[in-house]
């Protein structure tokens, strides 16, 4: 029981935080990340950091059962780790070079269609800029 509580604290809570950041970006409530350039060791043309955070959150949630299986010394824990590593390592490496446009939010696709540069407004002509973003100078 103690292992479950500790793993929830050290794995579950960070995973939910990463997924929450991705959800804010996906919904369009947080858009400022799109106008920034890609971070270090990311070789895509645009910044997809919140989407990467979402994948990291999903990876943590998938790794959680493997960690619990290892702690409880389950018979098939090693097989579970192998499957997780075979699935997530190629995804993690691949998303550094390529992020498919099909898995970006609709507002992001519209922004890219309008130009997708630093000068392109993050909110389309039919959208109202939220007051908080307008105060910060975003358009």
VODRENNU-473641 format. One line per 3 residues: number of its first residue (from 1); their letters; for each residue x, y, z of N, C-alpha, C. Coordinates in steps of 0.05 Angstrom, whole numbers. Layout:
<recs>
NUM = A = X,Y,Z,X,Y,Z,X,Y,Z ~ ...
</recs>
This chain:
<recs>
1 = XXX = 16,-24,0,0,0,0,17,25,0 ~ 39,24,15,57,46,17,70,52,-11 ~ 77,31,-25,88,34,-52,68,48,-71
4 = XXX = 43,41,-68,23,53,-85,20,83,-79 ~ 20,91,-54,18,119,-47,43,135,-55 ~ 66,124,-51,91,138,-60,92,140,-90
7 = XXX = 84,119,-104,85,121,-133,64,141,-143 ~ 41,143,-130,21,162,-138,32,191,-134 ~ 47,195,-113,58,221,-107,80,228,-127
10 = XXX = 98,209,-133,121,216,-150,116,211,-180 ~ 96,196,-187,90,191,-215,63,202,-224 ~ 42,195,-209,15,203,-216,11,233,-216
13 = XXX = 20,247,-196,17,276,-194,32,291,-217 ~ 58,285,-221,71,298,-244,58,291,-271 ~ 49,267,-274,36,259,-300,10,275,-304
16 = XXX = -5,279,-283,-30,295,-286,-23,324,-291 ~ -1,334,-279,7,362,-285,16,365,-314 ~ 30,346,-325,38,347,-353,14,346,-372
19 = XXX = -4,329,-365,-28,326,-382,-46,351,-380 ~ -46,364,-356,-62,389,-353,-50,411,-371 ~ -23,413,-372,-10,433,-389,-17,428,-418
22 = XXX = -17,403,-426,-24,396,-453,-53,402,-459 ~ -71,397,-440,-99,403,-444,-104,433,-447 ~ -90,449,-432,-93,478,-435,-84,488,-462
25 = XXX = -62,476,-472,-52,484,-498,-71,474,-520 ~ -81,449,-516,-99,438,-537,-125,454,-539 ~ -135,462,-516,-161,477,-516,-158,505,-528
28 = XXX = -134,516,-529,-129,543,-539,-129,564,-517 ~ -132,555,-492,-130,575,-470,-102,584,-466 ~ -82,567,-473,-54,575,-472,-43,572,-500
31 = XXX = -37,595,-513,-28,595,-541,-1,607,-545 ~ 9,621,-525,34,636,-528,58,618,-536 ~ 57,593,-529,79,574,-535,82,571,-565
34 = XXX = 61,574,-580,62,569,-609,80,589,-624 ~ 81,614,-614,97,634,-627,127,632,-620 ~ 134,616,-601,162,614,-593,175,592,-610
37 = XXX = 201,593,-612,216,574,-628,219,547,-613 ~ 227,526,-627,231,500,-614,253,502,-593 ~ 251,485,-573,271,485,-552,296,470,-560
40 = XXX = 315,467,-541,340,453,-548,335,423,-553 ~ 350,413,-571,349,385,-580,322,377,-592 ~ 307,397,-602,283,392,-617,288,403,-645
43 = XXX = 283,386,-665,291,393,-692,267,397,-711 ~ 244,402,-699,220,407,-715,220,437,-723 ~ 205,444,-743,204,472,-752,190,490,-732
46 = XXX = 170,480,-718,155,496,-699,158,484,-671 ~ 149,499,-651,149,491,-623,124,474,-618 ~ 128,450,-608,106,432,-600,110,424,-571
49 = XXX = 122,440,-555,128,433,-527,105,422,-511 ~ 81,435,-511,59,424,-496,50,397,-505 ~ 52,392,-531,44,366,-541,64,345,-532
52 = XXX = 90,353,-531,110,335,-520,105,329,-490 ~ 96,350,-476,90,346,-448,67,326,-444 ~ 47,328,-462,25,309,-461,34,280,-466
55 = XXX = 52,277,-485,63,250,-490,79,240,-466 ~ 94,258,-454,109,251,-430,90,243,-407 ~ 68,257,-404,48,250,-383,36,223,-388
58 = XXX = 30,217,-414,19,191,-420,40,169,-416 ~ 65,175,-422,86,156,-417,89,150,-387 ~ 88,170,-371,89,166,-342,66,149,-332
61 = XXX = 42,154,-342,19,138,-334,22,109,-343 ~ 34,104,-366,39,77,-376,61,63,-361 ~ 81,78,-352,103,67,-338,96,60,-309
64 = XXX = 76,73,-298,67,69,-271,61,40,-264 ~ 45,26,-280,41,-3,-274,66,-20,-275 ~ 84,-12,-293,110,-28,-294,126,-23,-269
67 = XXX = 126,1,-259,141,6,-234,128,-9,-211 ~ 102,-9,-209,89,-24,-188,93,-54,-190 ~ 93,-63,-215,99,-92,-220,127,-99,-211
70 = XXX = 146,-82,-216,173,-87,-208,176,-86,-177 ~ 162,-67,-165,164,-65,-135,151,-89,-122 ~ 130,-100,-134,116,-123,-122,128,-149,-132
73 = XXX = 149,-148,-149,163,-171,-160,144,-190,-175 ~ 128,-179,-192,111,-195,-209,127,-211,-228 ~ 116,-234,-236,131,-252,-254,136,-240,-281
76 = XXX = 117,-224,-292,119,-213,-319,127,-184,-320 ~ 139,-174,-298,146,-145,-297,167,-139,-319 ~ 185,-157,-323,206,-152,-343,194,-150,-371
79 = XXX = 175,-166,-377,161,-165,-403,146,-139,-406 ~ 134,-130,-385,119,-104,-386,138,-81,-391 ~ 162,-82,-379,182,-61,-384,191,-62,-413
82 = XXX = 195,-85,-423,205,-88,-451,184,-76,-471 ~ 159,-82,-467,138,-72,-484,137,-41,-482 ~ 138,-31,-458,137,-1,-455,161,12,-468
85 = XXX = 184,1,-465,208,13,-477,207,11,-507 ~ 198,-11,-518,196,-14,-547,176,5,-558 ~ 155,12,-544,135,31,-554,144,60,-550
88 = XXX = 153,68,-526,157,96,-520,184,107,-528 ~ 205,91,-529,231,102,-537,230,111,-566 ~ 220,95,-585,218,105,-613,201,130,-616
91 = XXX = 179,131,-600,161,155,-602,176,179,-591 ~ 189,176,-569,204,199,-557,226,209,-575 ~ 240,191,-588,262,199,-606,250,211,-632
94 = XXX = 229,198,-642,217,208,-667,204,235,-665 ~ 192,241,-642,178,267,-640,198,290,-638 ~ 223,285,-635,243,307,-635,247,318,-663
97 = XXX = 242,301,-683,246,309,-711,220,313,-726 ~ 198,302,-717,174,303,-733,150,303,-714 ~ 132,322,-719,107,322,-705,85,326,-726
100 = XXX = 67,306,-729,47,308,-750,27,330,-746 ~ 21,345,-767,2,367,-765,-26,356,-758 ~ -32,332,-765,-58,320,-759,-63,318,-729
103 = XXX = -43,317,-713,-46,315,-684,-40,341,-669 ~ -47,363,-682,-46,389,-669,-75,399,-666 ~ -79,417,-647,-107,428,-644,-116,444,-668
106 = XXX = -141,447,-670,-153,462,-693,-143,491,-694 ~ -141,504,-671,-132,532,-671,-104,534,-681 ~ -87,514,-675,-59,514,-684,-58,510,-714
109 = XXX = -74,492,-725,-75,488,-754,-84,514,-768 ~ -103,528,-757,-112,553,-769,-90,574,-768 ~ -75,575,-746,-53,594,-743,-31,588,-763
112 = XXX = -25,562,-768,-5,554,-788,-15,562,-816 ~ -41,558,-821,-52,565,-847,-50,595,-852 ~ -52,611,-831,-50,640,-834,-21,650,-836
115 = XXX = -2,633,-833,26,640,-835,44,626,-815 ~ 35,625,-791,49,610,-770,76,621,-763 ~ 80,648,-764,105,660,-756,100,676,-730
118 = XXX = 122,688,-720,120,705,-696,101,728,-700 ~ 99,738,-725,82,762,-731,53,754,-735 ~ 47,728,-739,20,720,-744,4,720,-718
121 = XXX = -19,733,-717,-35,733,-692,-43,705,-684 ~ -42,700,-659,-48,673,-649,-78,668,-649 ~ -94,689,-649,-123,687,-650,-132,695,-678
124 = XXX = -150,680,-690,-159,686,-717,-177,710,-718 ~ -184,719,-742,-201,742,-745,-229,739,-733 ~ -239,715,-731,-266,711,-720,-265,705,-690
127 = XXX = -241,705,-678,-238,699,-650,-232,724,-634 ~ -243,725,-610,-237,748,-592,-212,740,-575 ~ -194,760,-573,-170,755,-557,-178,757,-527
130 = XXX = -172,737,-511,-179,739,-482,-166,763,-469 ~ -179,774,-449,-169,799,-436,-141,795,-425 ~ -136,772,-412,-110,767,-401,-88,768,-422
133 = XXX = -93,756,-445,-73,755,-466,-70,783,-479 ~ -92,798,-481,-90,825,-492,-74,843,-474 ~ -76,840,-448,-61,856,-429,-31,851,-432
136 = XXX = -24,826,-439,4,819,-443,15,826,-470 ~ -2,837,-487,6,846,-513,3,825,-535 ~ -9,803,-529,-14,782,-550,-38,790,-566
139 = X = -37,783,-591,-60,789,-609,-69,765,-623
</recs>
